Amino acid sequence: MTETAGGSAVQPLVRGMTWEDMKEGAVFRTAYRTVTETDLMGLVHLGGFNEPLFYDARHAAEGGYTGRLIPGALVYVLAEGLILQTNILHGTGLAFLHMEFSVKRPTYVGDTLHVVVETTGSRPSSKPGRGVVSTRCGVINQRGEEVAVFTPVRLIRGRDFDETRS
């Protein structure tokens, strides 16, 4: 069903970028987000992260950690959420193809994170109307320290994307 107002099609308020708009070398920063105890416990329970390092402060302290340690998986999930909240892929993202992920330093409950995203590659795919975009995503804490890096490769709609050719 096509939505109309006064006989004209209503366009979405938000539209993500096409792969052609994602130029190599382009950089942007996300909003900030503070990691909470609830975030940590949600992942521990939902994902079955039943490791004392994440729910036993004494055990973590014995390992040299200075706070409630956050699993790298949660750092990634929060960072990816911050990227998606920019709407850069809203309605244009087609697939998450690959990534590498590295934890650089500990993240703790109470840390405030943001992500710096740099486009490292952008090219047409083998199918018309789509492109492959590679980025480097640095997750930064409130002290300006890079705590993690991931390098997603995504399939993104092009300006000439045609749903009937899918």
KAHUHU-V545678 format. One record per pair of residues at least 24 apart in sequence whose ideal C-beta (glycine too) atoms are under 10 Angstrom apart, sorted by sequence separation. I is the first residue (numbers start at 1). J is the second residue. D is the distance in Angstrom with one decimal. If there is no record, write none. Layout:
BEGIN
((I	J	D) (I	J	D))
END
This chain:
BEGIN
((47	71	8.1) (49	73	7.6) (114	138	9.4) (115	139	5.5) (116	140	6.2) (131	155	7.6) (132	156	7.6) (49	74	8.4) (76	101	5.9) (114	139	7.8) (115	140	7.1) (130	155	5.8) (131	156	5.4) (47	73	6.9) (75	101	8.9) (113	139	5.7) (114	140	5.6) (130	156	6.8) (131	157	8.1) (41	68	9.7) (43	70	8.3) (44	71	8.0) (47	74	8.5) (76	103	9.1) (113	140	6.8) (114	141	8.6) (130	157	6.2) (131	158	5.5) (40	68	6.2) (43	71	6.4) (73	101	8.9) (75	103	7.1) (97	125	9.8) (111	139	9.9) (112	140	9.3) (113	141	5.9) (114	142	8.9) (127	155	8.9) (129	157	6.7) (130	158	5.6) (131	159	9.7) (40	69	8.4) (72	101	7.0) (75	104	10.0) (78	107	8.9) (86	115	9.1) (88	117	7.9) (112	141	6.7) (113	142	8.0) (129	158	4.7) (40	70	5.9) (43	73	6.8) (44	74	8.9) (47	77	9.4) (72	102	8.7) (73	103	9.8) (95	125	9.9) (111	141	4.9) (112	142	4.3) (116	146	8.5) (121	151	9.9) (125	155	6.3) (128	158	7.7) (129	159	8.2) (130	160	9.4) (131	161	9.6) (37	68	6.6) (39	70	7.7) (40	71	8.0) (43	74	4.6) (72	103	4.3) (75	106	9.6) (82	113	7.3) (86	117	8.3) (94	125	9.1) (111	142	6.3) (112	143	9.4) (120	151	7.4) (125	156	8.8) (127	158	9.5) (129	160	5.0) (130	161	6.5) (36	68	9.8) (42	74	8.6) (71	103	9.2) (72	104	9.8) (75	107	5.1) (82	114	6.6) (83	115	5.8) (107	139	7.9) (110	142	9.0) (111	143	8.6) (121	153	8.1) (128	160	6.8) (129	161	3.8) (35	68	9.0) (70	103	9.9) (74	107	8.0) (78	111	10.0) (82	115	5.1) (94	127	9.7) (108	141	8.8) (115	148	9.2) (116	149	9.9) (118	151	9.9) (120	153	9.5) (125	158	8.4) (128	161	8.4) (129	162	5.5) (40	74	6.8) (43	77	7.4) (72	106	9.6) (79	113	6.7) (81	115	9.5) (83	117	6.2) (98	132	9.8) (104	138	8.8) (107	141	6.6) (111	145	9.4) (113	147	7.2) (115	149	9.9) (122	156	8.4) (124	158	7.2) (127	161	9.7) (128	162	7.7) (129	163	9.1) (35	70	5.7) (39	74	6.5) (43	78	9.5) (72	107	8.0) (78	113	6.2) (79	114	8.6) (80	115	8.5) (82	117	9.3) (94	129	9.7) (95	130	9.1) (97	132	7.2) (99	134	9.3) (104	139	8.4) (106	141	9.5) (113	148	8.9) (115	150	9.2) (117	152	9.3) (130	165	9.6) (70	106	7.7) (71	107	8.8) (75	111	9.1) (79	115	4.8) (94	130	6.3) (97	133	9.7) (98	134	8.9) (99	135	9.3) (100	136	9.9) (101	137	9.3) (103	139	9.2) (105	141	8.1) (111	147	7.6) (129	165	6.4) (130	166	9.4) (69	106	5.9) (70	107	4.3) (78	115	8.9) (94	131	9.5) (95	132	9.6) (97	134	9.3) (128	165	6.6) (129	166	8.6) (39	77	9.0) (69	107	7.6) (70	108	6.3) (75	113	7.3) (79	117	9.4) (92	130	9.8) (99	137	8.7) (101	139	9.8) (105	143	9.8) (107	145	9.5) (127	165	7.7) (35	74	7.5) (39	78	7.1) (67	106	7.9) (68	107	9.8) (69	108	6.3) (70	109	6.7) (92	131	9.9) (106	145	9.8) (108	147	9.6) (127	166	8.6) (35	75	8.1) (66	106	8.0) (67	107	9.2) (68	108	5.7) (69	109	8.2) (70	110	9.7) (93	133	9.4) (105	145	6.0) (107	147	4.9) (65	106	6.0) (67	108	3.5) (68	109	3.8) (70	111	7.4) (92	133	9.9) (104	145	7.8) (105	146	7.7) (106	147	7.3) (107	148	7.4) (64	106	9.2) (66	108	7.2) (67	109	6.3) (68	110	7.7) (104	146	5.3) (105	147	5.1) (35	78	6.6) (63	106	9.9) (65	108	7.6) (67	110	6.8) (68	111	9.8) (70	113	9.4) (104	147	5.6) (105	148	8.3) (34	78	9.8) (67	111	8.3) (89	133	9.4) (102	146	9.6) (103	147	7.1) (104	148	5.9) (33	78	6.1) (88	133	9.9) (103	148	5.2) (104	149	6.5) (33	79	8.9) (60	106	9.3) (102	148	6.6) (103	149	8.6) (88	135	9.7) (101	148	6.9) (102	149	5.1) (103	150	9.9) (33	81	7.8) (60	108	9.3) (101	149	7.4) (102	150	7.5) (30	79	7.9) (33	82	5.9) (100	149	8.3) (101	150	4.3) (102	151	8.9) (32	82	8.2) (100	150	6.7) (101	151	7.9) (30	81	9.1) (31	82	6.2) (99	150	5.2) (100	151	5.0) (101	152	9.2) (30	82	3.9) (33	85	8.8) (57	109	9.8) (83	135	8.6) (99	151	5.6) (100	152	9.0) (29	82	9.4) (30	83	5.9) (98	151	8.4) (99	152	4.3) (100	153	9.5) (30	84	9.2) (31	85	6.4) (83	137	6.7) (98	152	7.4) (99	153	6.7) (28	83	9.2) (30	85	6.9) (31	86	7.7) (82	137	9.3) (97	152	7.9) (98	153	4.5) (99	154	9.1) (30	86	5.7) (96	152	6.3) (97	153	4.6) (98	154	8.9) (29	86	9.0) (80	137	8.1) (82	139	8.6) (96	153	7.9) (97	154	6.3) (28	86	7.0) (30	88	9.4) (79	137	6.2) (95	153	9.4) (96	154	5.7) (97	155	5.9) (79	138	9.0) (80	139	9.8) (95	154	6.7) (96	155	8.0) (28	88	7.6) (79	139	4.6) (94	154	7.7) (95	155	4.0) (76	137	9.1) (78	139	8.1) (79	140	9.6) (93	154	6.2) (94	155	4.3) (95	156	8.8) (92	154	9.5) (93	155	7.7) (94	156	6.3) (76	139	8.0) (92	155	9.9) (93	156	6.1) (94	157	6.0) (75	139	5.9) (92	156	5.5) (93	157	7.7) (94	158	9.9) (89	154	7.3) (92	157	4.4) (22	88	8.0) (75	141	9.7) (91	157	7.7) (92	158	8.7) (21	88	9.2) (22	89	9.7) (40	107	10.0) (72	139	9.8) (83	150	9.9) (89	156	7.1) (92	159	9.8) (94	161	8.4) (16	84	9.5) (40	108	9.3) (41	109	9.6) (79	147	9.3) (88	156	9.4) (89	157	9.3) (17	86	9.7) (40	109	5.7) (79	148	6.9) (83	152	8.6) (92	161	8.0) (16	86	8.9) (17	87	9.0) (22	92	9.3) (39	109	7.7) (78	148	9.9) (79	149	9.7) (80	150	8.1) (16	87	6.0) (17	88	5.5) (21	92	8.8) (38	109	9.2) (79	150	7.1) (14	86	9.9) (15	87	7.8) (16	88	5.4) (17	89	7.6) (35	107	6.6) (37	109	5.2) (75	147	6.4) (76	148	6.8) (80	152	8.1) (94	166	8.9) (14	87	4.6) (16	89	4.5) (17	90	9.0) (19	92	7.9) (35	108	7.4) (36	109	6.5) (37	110	8.6) (75	148	4.9) (13	87	9.4) (14	88	9.9) (16	90	4.1) (17	91	10.0) (18	92	5.7) (35	109	5.8) (36	110	8.0) (76	150	6.1) (12	87	10.0) (15	90	6.4) (16	91	5.3) (17	92	6.2) (19	94	9.5) (34	109	8.9) (35	110	6.8) (72	147	9.0) (75	150	9.2) (14	90	5.0) (15	91	5.6) (16	92	3.7) (17	93	9.7) (34	110	6.8) (35	111	5.3) (72	148	6.4) (76	152	10.0) (13	90	9.6) (14	91	7.6) (15	92	7.2) (16	93	6.5) (34	111	7.1) (35	112	7.6) (70	147	9.0) (12	90	7.9) (33	111	9.5) (34	112	4.5) (35	113	6.6) (70	148	10.0) (72	150	9.7) (12	91	6.5) (33	112	6.8) (34	113	7.8) (32	112	5.3) (33	113	5.7) (32	113	6.9) (33	114	7.4) (31	113	9.9) (32	114	4.7) (33	115	9.4) (30	113	8.7) (31	114	6.7) (32	115	9.6) (30	114	5.2) (31	115	9.1) (29	114	5.9) (30	115	4.5) (29	115	7.1) (30	116	8.0) (28	115	9.0) (29	116	5.3) (30	117	7.2) (28	116	7.7) (29	117	7.6) (27	116	6.5) (28	117	5.5) (27	117	6.8) (28	118	8.4) (26	117	8.6) (27	118	4.7) (28	119	9.1) (26	118	7.2) (27	119	7.7) (25	118	7.2) (26	119	4.6) (24	118	8.9) (25	119	6.6) (26	120	9.8) (22	117	9.8) (24	119	5.4) (25	120	8.3) (23	119	6.3) (24	120	6.5) (26	122	8.7) (22	119	5.0) (24	121	6.0) (25	122	9.6) (21	119	9.7) (24	122	5.5) (22	121	9.3) (23	122	6.4) (24	123	9.1) (19	119	9.7) (22	122	4.9) (21	122	8.8) (17	119	9.8) (20	122	7.6) (19	122	5.7) (18	122	9.9) (19	123	7.9) (20	124	8.6) (19	124	7.5) (19	125	8.1) (35	141	9.3) (28	135	9.9) (30	137	9.1) (27	135	9.6) (32	140	9.4) (34	142	8.4) (22	131	7.8) (24	133	9.2) (26	135	9.2) (27	136	9.3) (29	138	9.7) (30	139	9.5) (32	141	10.0) (19	129	9.5) (21	131	9.8) (23	133	9.9) (24	134	8.8) (30	140	9.6) (32	142	8.0) (18	129	9.3) (19	130	6.9) (20	131	6.7) (22	133	4.8) (24	135	9.9) (27	138	9.9) (29	140	8.5) (18	130	9.3) (19	131	2.7) (21	133	9.7) (22	134	9.5) (18	131	7.5) (19	132	7.2) (20	133	9.8) (22	135	8.1) (19	133	5.2) (18	133	9.6) (17	133	9.0) (22	154	9.1) (22	156	6.8) (19	154	8.5) (21	156	9.0) (19	155	8.3) (20	156	9.0) (19	156	4.0) (20	157	9.7) (21	158	9.5) (18	156	6.5) (19	157	7.1) (20	158	6.0) (21	159	8.2) (17	156	7.6) (18	157	5.7) (19	158	5.5) (20	159	5.7) (16	156	7.9) (17	157	9.3) (18	158	5.3) (19	159	8.7) (20	160	9.1) (16	157	8.1) (18	159	5.0) (18	160	8.8) (19	161	9.4) (18	161	7.5))
END
